[in-house]
Amino acid sequence: MTKKAIVLLADGFEDVEAVTPIDYLCRAGVEVTKVSISDSTTVTSRWGGIKIIANTTLAELLRQGGSDFDAVIIPGGMPGATALAASAETGELIKKMTAAGKLICAICASPVLVLAPLGILTGKKYTCYLGMEEKTSEGTWLEERVVTDGNLITSRAAGTTGEWVIAIIEKLLDKETAEKIAKTILL
């Protein structure tokens, strides 16, 4: 059975933290759905002005139920992470997926800005962009590049994205597939 992942996108997303998961997960055979949190399916990155055409909007996904996925990928970057945090629909989806035991994967500012207010970090170990951990008392911050705690996988920043996605692939599929992708891309 094919695994399915959602990549949440808001204008101002960190280029590498969104594009790399889309790429690596597709290489691993995961069905990736790019989801815009706005009404537009065109979403623009922070640094390179990369335009990604989303498969759907979050509102539409939620109207269809939105629960047929195994993982949600939450890129960081500003103002993208702030927009994700401000979106009630984003919170609704993440809470629903957490309750169903699905993988919640966040990087950079998103663990603190998006997940902490939803209570997702409570009782969990996590990592994030250096200094963001000071903005929450939720969870236990670790100074590691990638932290996996149950169904939560977090990472530090653009420079750790590859390792983060390999950890997601290992948890979502298996170690053999994760190692194969890492070897293929020379990670």
N, C-alpha and C positions, 0 to 999 in steps of 0.2 A: 504494500500500500504506500503510495507516494505521500511524503510528508509535505505539509503546507505551512508557509510563513507569510506574515504580513510585515511590510516595512512601512512604518508611519512617516509621512513626509509633510513638513511645513516649510513655507518660504524661509530661507535663511539657514537651512540645514547645513551641517558640516559635510562638505563634498565627499571626502574619503569615508566617513562614517556611514553614509547611505549607499554610495556606489559599490564599495567593497562587499558588503553583505549581499547585495543583489547579485553581484558577479559570482562570488564564491559559492553561495547557496545554490545558484543555478547550475554551476559546474558539478556540484554534489548530487544533482538530481532532485533538489527540493523545488516544489512549485511556489514561486514567489509572487505575491500580489502587492503591487505598489499602491499605497493608499494615501490620498491627499486629505488633509484635515480641513481644507477649505472647500468652497463650492467649485473651484476650478480644478481640472485634472492636470494642469501644468503647474509644476512646482519648481522654484529656482533656488539654487544653492547659494551659500554665503560668499565664498571666495571666487570661484571660477565662473559664476553665473551659469552653471550647468543647469539646463532645463530637463527635467524628467517628466515624462508623460505618465501619470498614474493610471492604473487599470480602473480605478474607481475612486469615489469619495468616501470618506468615513461615514457620512450620513447615510449614503446608499448602502454601504456594507452593513451597517447596523439595522437598516430597514429589512434587510434580507436575513437577519439573525446574527451574522458575524461570529458564529462560534465554531465554524468548521475549519479551524486552523490549529496548528500545533505549537506555533511560536509567534511572538510579536517582537519586532526589532525596532528599537527606539534610538535613532541617531541623536547626537548632541549638536552643538553649534548654536551660535546666537545670531539672530533672534529666534531661530527654529525651536530650540528647546523651551524657550519661554512661551511660544505659541502653543506647543504641545501641552504644556502645563496648564495653560489657560483654557484649554478645550475640554468642556464637560464631556463631550462624546469620547475623547481620548481616554479620560478617566473611567468612563463607563465600560469601554472595551477592555482596558487593562484590568479592571476589577473583575469583570466577567471571566477573563482568561485566567487570572490568578486563582479564582474560586474553582475553576475547572482543572487546575493543576498543569496548565500549559506553561511553556517556557516564556519567561519575561526577560528580555535582553536589552540592556540600556548601557550607553557609553557617554563619557565626558560629563557634561552638566546634567544630563537627563536622569541619572539615578537620584540625584538630590532634588532637582527642580520638578521632575515629573512623578517619580515613584514615591518619594518621602511623604508628600502631602496626602497620598492615597493610602498610607500605612503599609506599603509593600516592603519597605526596608525594616520594619519592626521585627526584632528577633533574628535578623539576617546579617551575614557578613557581606560587605560590598566594597567596591572601590569607585572612584570618580576622578574627575579633573582636580588636580591639586589645589586645595583651598576651598573647594565647594563643600567638602565635608564639614566645614565650620558653620555652614548655614542650616544644619539639621542636627538634632540629637537622636534621630532615628537610627537604628541598626548599629553595627560595629564596622567602622571604616578600617580597611587594611591597605597598606602602601604596597600593593602588588599591581602588576600590569593587567591581570585578568583574575576575577574572583567568581567562583561558582559555588553557590549555596542552595542546594535543592533545585528548585525550578527557576532560580534567579542567576543570571550571568551578567556581570558588570565589567566595565573596563575603563581605562583612564582617559584616552584621547586619541586623536587621529593616528599617532605613531604606534598605537597598540591595537589598531583595528583588525589587522590580519590575524593576530593571535586570538582575539575575541571571537572572530567568526569561525576559526578552526575549533575553538571550544564549543561554540554553538553547534557546529556540524557533528562533533563527537557526541554531544548530549542528545541531539535530535536524531541522528542516524547511528553511527558507531565509530569506534576508534580507527578502524581500518580505513574507512572512507575519509575521515579527517586527516589521517597521515598521508593518504594518497593525494588529496588536494594540496596539502602543505608542501609535499614533495614536488608536485607538478608546477606549482607557482614559485618554487624556490624560496619558500618562507623560512 
